[in-house]
Amino acid sequence: MRSHTDISHRQTRARRGLLMVAVAVVTAACLPSASALASAGGTSAGGTTPATTPPASTKSTAKKPKKPKKPKLPVNAERAQLAFEAMQKTYYIEGSGLYKGEPFSFLWPFSQALAASVSMANIPSLKSSFGPEIRARLVGLKSYLDLDNSGAPEGTYSSTLAAYDGTVAPPEGPGGAKYYDDNAWVGIELARIYEQNHEAAVLGGAEGIMAFEMAGWDAQPGIACPGGIPFSNSPEDVERNTVTNAPTAELGLQLYRLTGNAQYLQFAEMAYEWVRTCLTEPNGLYADHIGLRGKVEPTEWSYNQGAMIGAGVLLYQATHNSAYLYQARQTAKAAIAYYTSEVLGKENPFFVSVYFRNMLYLDSVTHDPPGTKLVQGYVNYAWEHLRLSDDVFVAGSPASAQLLVQAAIVQDYALLSTSPTTYF
């Protein structure tokens, strides 16, 4: 079982992952700008210029046209761009589509670099420049694709459906288990990319992930709180988590909106209600996971609350059942009371970015949470106290720079610069 407070522990486990997303790499042709050339010569009284007489002037009288100034970005968009550029410069491996790790990053941080890229592409003034970035992320994502997850050298797994690996798949990487939460994060972003480019292969990728998630539902008899999606398709991962079920519900609701397939809505409702039934704490927040015998891990991470808030709002929008919106507002109320700045400061910025994204989404519908003030205060502090001179952000104790941290900060700034309608 992973420890949420120790990312390296989570990332030591071999992992593997999903379906074919066809991508084409876009190459932009660059045309050189033309130079203005002019010359002027002096003449003698006879109208000719002696060969030994130099031109009166070799300077052009024509001024070079000034390049139009790019419009200045709003502060949050500008900082999002600076943080994104630092992420690419520090962690990206040019020409591979991948990010640095061992030797490549695990899918978890890659999924958040993907999310950062998609969020940047939704900033109105930057949309046209981020198409190639999205293409590059999709190329990198293919390296995690595992079509069956069976046989040597990977071992035996509870699901052999196509999904994305926790590590880069063979032959470049070792492959291994497929993590349901990581795949849900990827699926959410593929659905967002489809909203941008309307490419059928991208939508197919998101639907393939959803098939993997739905097949992971634990229907074995005799277990405590039957149902739920486990942490991974490894036989040892028997706990069922808020973070595997709530984001999957969000993905299902995205796909229901895009395809009209009622099965996605039905599964989303089932996963959402399972979390409410099995993992709701007395204070109205959601615990981390439950074991087969009913033991609950009570840690209340911010991203679990966020994903359930977002799932509630999306369910309300899909069904017009106001009970879902009421539940999301109640969770938000409990979360605001619990997650003070001090509490949020102790969590990994990735958890916090998921929480913020969903809180802002709720705010766009109800206008009663604190909205952007909460997020703005967080990123302002990060900019002043957690940013190095090269715009790389650090977090943790001891403080360290990580792709996961940088991608989270990029997302926070990008979310403040875009419409909540682009979040899911």
C-alpha positions in Angstrom: 0.0 0.0 0.0 1.4 3.4 -0.9 2.2 6.1 1.7 0.7 9.4 0.5 3.3 11.4 2.4 6.2 9.6 0.8 6.1 9.9 -3.0 9.3 7.9 -3.5 7.7 4.9 -1.7 4.7 5.1 -4.0 7.0 5.3 -7.0 9.2 2.3 -6.2 6.5 -0.1 -7.2 6.6 -1.4 -10.8 3.6 -0.3 -12.8 2.0 -0.5 -16.3 -0.6 0.9 -18.6 -3.3 1.4 -21.6 -4.9 1.6 -25.0 -3.7 2.9 -28.3 -4.0 6.6 -28.8 -3.0 7.5 -32.4 -1.0 10.7 -32.5 0.7 12.7 -35.3 3.7 14.9 -34.5 3.2 18.3 -35.8 6.3 20.0 -37.3 6.1 23.7 -37.8 8.0 25.3 -40.6 9.8 28.5 -39.7 10.4 31.1 -42.4 13.4 33.5 -42.1 12.5 37.2 -42.0 13.8 39.2 -45.0 16.4 42.0 -44.4 16.0 45.4 -46.0 19.0 46.3 -48.1 19.7 49.7 -49.6 22.8 51.6 -50.7 23.4 55.2 -51.8 26.3 56.5 -53.9 27.7 60.1 -54.6 28.3 61.3 -58.2 31.0 63.6 -59.7 30.2 66.8 -61.5 30.3 64.8 -64.8 27.7 62.4 -63.5 30.0 59.5 -63.0 31.6 58.1 -59.9 35.3 57.5 -60.0 36.2 53.9 -59.1 38.5 55.2 -56.3 35.7 57.3 -54.7 33.9 55.4 -51.9 30.1 55.7 -51.7 29.0 58.7 -49.8 27.1 56.5 -47.5 26.7 52.7 -46.9 23.9 53.0 -44.4 20.3 52.3 -45.4 17.9 55.2 -45.1 15.1 52.7 -44.5 14.4 51.7 -40.9 13.8 48.1 -40.1 10.2 47.4 -39.2 9.7 46.9 -35.5 8.4 43.5 -34.4 5.0 43.9 -32.9 5.1 43.5 -29.2 3.4 40.5 -27.7 0.5 41.5 -25.5 1.5 41.3 -21.9 -0.1 38.3 -20.1 -2.1 38.7 -17.0 0.0 37.9 -13.9 -1.4 34.4 -13.2 -1.0 33.4 -16.9 2.5 34.8 -17.0 3.5 32.9 -13.9 1.9 29.8 -15.3 4.0 30.1 -18.4 7.2 30.7 -16.4 6.5 27.7 -14.3 5.7 25.6 -17.3 8.9 26.6 -19.1 10.9 25.8 -16.0 9.2 22.4 -15.8 10.2 21.7 -19.4 13.7 22.9 -19.1 14.4 21.0 -15.8 12.6 17.7 -16.3 11.7 17.2 -20.0 13.9 14.9 -22.2 13.9 16.5 -25.6 12.9 14.2 -28.5 11.5 11.5 -26.2 8.2 12.8 -25.1 9.1 11.7 -21.6 10.3 13.3 -18.4 13.3 12.5 -16.3 13.1 9.8 -13.6 14.7 6.4 -13.3 15.5 7.1 -16.1 12.0 8.1 -17.0 9.3 9.5 -14.7 6.6 7.2 -13.3 3.1 7.6 -14.8 1.8 9.5 -11.8 4.0 12.6 -12.3 3.7 12.3 -16.0 0.0 12.4 -15.8 0.3 15.8 -14.0 2.7 17.2 -16.6 0.0 16.2 -19.1 -2.6 17.9 -17.0 -0.4 21.0 -16.8 0.0 21.1 -20.5 -3.8 20.7 -21.1 -4.5 23.5 -18.7 -2.0 25.8 -20.3 -3.6 25.0 -23.7 -6.9 26.3 -22.3 -5.5 29.8 -21.5 -7.1 31.9 -24.2 -3.9 33.9 -25.2 -1.8 30.7 -25.3 -4.0 28.2 -27.1 -2.4 28.5 -30.5 1.1 27.9 -29.2 0.3 24.7 -27.1 -0.8 22.3 -29.9 2.7 20.9 -30.3 3.0 20.5 -26.5 -0.1 18.4 -26.4 1.1 16.3 -29.3 4.4 15.7 -27.5 2.6 14.6 -24.3 0.5 12.1 -26.3 3.7 10.7 -27.9 5.2 10.3 -24.4 2.0 8.7 -23.1 2.3 5.9 -25.6 5.5 4.7 -23.9 3.4 3.7 -20.9 0.9 1.7 -23.0 0.5 -2.0 -22.0 -2.0 -4.0 -24.1 -2.4 -7.0 -21.9 -0.2 -7.1 -18.7 0.2 -10.8 -18.7 3.1 -13.3 -18.7 6.8 -13.0 -18.1 8.6 -10.9 -17.1 5.7 -8.9 -15.6 3.9 -11.7 -13.6 0.2 -12.3 -13.0 -2.4 -9.5 -12.6 -6.1 -9.4 -11.8 -6.8 -7.4 -15.0 -5.1 -7.8 -18.4 -7.1 -5.1 -20.2 -5.2 -2.4 -22.0 -4.3 0.4 -19.7 -1.3 2.6 -18.9 1.6 1.4 -16.8 2.9 2.9 -13.6 6.3 2.8 -15.3 7.3 3.0 -18.9 6.3 -0.3 -20.6 8.7 -2.7 -22.3 11.0 -2.5 -24.2 12.0 0.9 -22.9 10.9 0.2 -19.3 10.1 -2.6 -16.9 6.3 -2.4 -17.0 4.3 -3.9 -14.0 1.1 -3.1 -12.3 -1.5 -0.7 -13.6 -2.8 1.8 -11.1 -6.4 2.7 -11.3 -6.0 6.2 -9.9 -3.2 7.1 -12.3 -5.2 5.8 -15.2 -8.2 7.9 -14.1 -6.0 11.1 -14.1 -4.9 10.3 -17.6 -8.4 9.6 -18.8 -9.7 12.9 -17.5 -7.0 14.7 -19.4 -7.7 12.7 -22.6 -11.3 13.8 -22.4 -10.2 17.4 -22.0 -7.9 17.1 -25.0 -10.8 15.7 -27.1 -12.7 18.8 -26.2 -9.9 20.8 -27.7 -9.1 18.8 -30.9 -12.1 16.5 -31.4 -9.8 13.6 -32.5 -11.6 10.3 -32.3 -8.5 8.4 -31.3 -8.1 10.6 -28.2 -11.7 10.0 -27.2 -11.1 6.3 -27.8 -8.2 6.4 -25.4 -10.3 7.9 -22.7 -13.0 5.2 -23.3 -10.4 2.5 -23.1 -9.3 3.7 -19.7 -12.9 3.7 -18.6 -13.3 0.1 -19.7 -10.3 -0.8 -17.5 -11.7 1.1 -14.5 -15.1 -0.5 -14.8 -13.7 -4.0 -15.1 -11.8 -3.3 -11.9 -14.9 -3.1 -9.8 -14.5 -5.6 -6.9 -17.6 -7.8 -6.9 -16.3 -10.7 -4.9 -18.7 -11.9 -2.2 -18.1 -11.8 1.5 -16.0 -8.7 1.7 -16.7 -5.6 3.8 -18.5 -2.9 1.9 -18.8 -4.9 -1.4 -17.7 -3.1 -4.5 -15.3 -0.3 -5.2 -12.2 -0.1 -7.3 -8.9 -1.3 -5.8 -5.6 0.6 -5.9 -4.1 -1.4 -8.8 -4.5 -4.6 -10.7 -1.8 -6.3 -8.6 -3.3 -9.2 -6.5 -1.8 -7.7 -3.3 -3.7 -4.4 -3.7 -7.0 -5.3 -2.0 -7.8 -2.0 -0.4 -10.4 0.2 -2.2 -9.8 3.9 -2.2 -11.6 7.2 -2.5 -8.9 8.2 -5.0 -9.6 5.3 -7.3 -13.4 5.6 -7.3 -14.1 9.4 -7.2 -11.8 10.4 -10.2 -13.3 7.4 -12.1 -16.7 8.8 -11.5 -15.5 12.1 -12.9 -14.1 10.4 -16.0 -17.4 8.5 -16.5 -19.4 11.7 -16.3 -17.1 13.4 -18.8 -17.6 10.5 -21.2 -21.3 10.5 -20.6 -21.4 14.1 -21.7 -19.3 13.4 -24.7 -20.9 10.2 -25.9 -24.3 9.9 -24.3 -23.5 6.3 -23.2 -25.7 5.7 -20.2 -23.4 3.0 -18.9 -20.9 5.7 -18.0 -23.4 7.7 -16.0 -24.6 4.5 -14.2 -21.1 3.5 -13.2 -20.3 7.0 -12.1 -23.3 7.1 -9.8 -22.4 3.7 -8.4 -18.8 4.6 -7.7 -19.8 7.9 -6.1 -22.4 6.3 -3.8 -20.0 3.6 -2.8 -17.5 6.1 -1.5 -20.3 8.0 0.3 -21.5 4.7 1.9 -18.2 3.2 2.8 -15.7 6.0 3.4 -17.6 9.0 4.8 -16.2 10.1 8.1 -18.3 11.7 11.0 -16.9 15.1 10.1 -18.3 14.9 6.6 -15.0 14.3 4.9 -13.8 11.1 3.2 -11.3 8.6 4.5 -8.5 7.2 2.3 -9.4 3.5 1.9 -11.1 0.4 3.3 -9.8 -3.1 3.5 -11.5 -6.4 2.7 -12.4 -6.9 6.3 -13.7 -3.4 6.8 -10.7 -1.6 8.4 -10.8 2.0 7.3 -7.7 4.1 6.9 -9.0 7.5 8.2 -6.5 9.9 6.7 -8.4 12.7 5.1 -6.3 13.9 2.1 -7.4 17.1 0.3 -7.5 15.5 -3.1 -10.1 12.9 -2.0 -12.4 15.7 -0.9 -11.8 17.5 -4.1 -12.6 14.6 -6.3 -15.8 13.8 -4.5 -16.8 17.5 -4.7 -16.2 17.5 -8.4 -18.0 14.2 -8.9 -21.0 15.6 -7.1 -21.1 18.7 -9.2 -20.8 16.7 -12.5 -23.5 14.3 -11.3 -25.8 17.3 -10.7 -25.1 18.7 -14.1 -25.7 15.3 -15.7 -28.9 14.4 -13.9 -30.3 17.8 -12.6 -30.7 16.1 -9.2 -30.1 18.8 -6.7 -29.2 16.3 -4.0 -25.8 15.8 -5.6 -25.1 19.6 -5.6 -26.2 19.8 -1.9 -23.7 16.9 -1.1 -20.9 18.7 -2.9 -21.6 21.9 -1.0 -21.7 20.1 2.3 -18.3 18.4 1.6 -16.9 21.8 0.5 -18.1 23.4 3.8 -16.4 20.6 5.8 -13.3 20.9 3.8 -13.0 24.6 4.1 -13.2 24.3 7.9 -10.6 21.5 8.0 -8.0 22.5 5.4 -6.5 25.6 6.8 -3.5 27.2 5.1 -1.3 25.3 7.6 -2.9 22.0 6.8 -2.7 22.5 3.1 0.9 23.5 3.4 1.8 20.1 4.8 0.4 18.2 1.9 2.0 17.6 -1.5 1.0 20.4 -3.9 -0.4 17.7 -6.2 -3.1 16.8 -3.7 -3.8 20.5 -3.2 -4.1 21.2 -6.9 -6.8 18.5 -7.3 -8.6 20.0 -4.3 -8.5 23.5 -5.8 -9.6 22.4 -9.2 -12.7 20.8 -7.9 -13.5 23.6 -5.4 -13.2 26.2 -8.2 -15.5 24.0 -10.4 -18.1 24.0 -7.6 -17.7 27.7 -7.2 -18.5 28.3 -10.9 -21.9 26.7 -10.2 -22.8 27.9 -6.8 -20.6 31.0 -6.2 -20.5 30.3 -2.4 -17.2 28.7 -1.6 -14.2 31.1 -1.2 -13.5 30.7 -4.9 -10.3 32.1 -6.3 -9.2 33.7 -3.1 -8.2 30.4 -1.6 -6.1 29.4 -4.6 -4.6 32.8 -5.2 -3.4 33.0 -1.6 -1.8 29.6 -1.9 0.1 30.3 -5.2 1.1 33.8 -4.0 2.8 32.1 -1.0 4.4 29.5 -3.2 5.7 32.2 -5.5 7.3 34.1 -2.7 8.6 31.3 -0.5 8.8 28.0 -2.5 10.3 29.3 -5.8 14.0 29.1 -6.7 15.8 31.6 -8.9 15.1 29.5 -12.0 11.4 29.4 -11.3 11.5 25.8 -10.1 9.3 25.2 -7.1 10.1 23.0 -4.0 8.0 21.4 -1.4 8.2 18.9 1.4 10.4 18.4 4.4 13.2 18.7 3.6 12.2 20.8 0.6 12.9 19.3 -2.7 12.2 19.9 -6.4 10.1 17.3 -8.2 8.2 17.1 -11.4 5.0 16.4 -9.5 5.4 19.6 -7.5 6.2 21.8 -10.5 3.3 20.4 -12.6 0.9 21.1 -9.7 1.9 24.8 -9.4 1.6 25.2 -13.2 -1.9 23.8 -13.0 -2.9 26.2 -10.1 -1.8 29.2 -12.1 -3.4 28.0 -15.3 -6.7 27.2 -13.5 -6.8 30.8 -12.3 -6.3 31.9 -15.9 -9.0 29.8 -17.6 -12.7 29.2 -17.5 -13.9 26.4 -15.1 -15.8 25.0 -18.1 -12.5 23.7 -19.3 -11.6 21.8 -16.1 -13.6 18.6 -17.0 
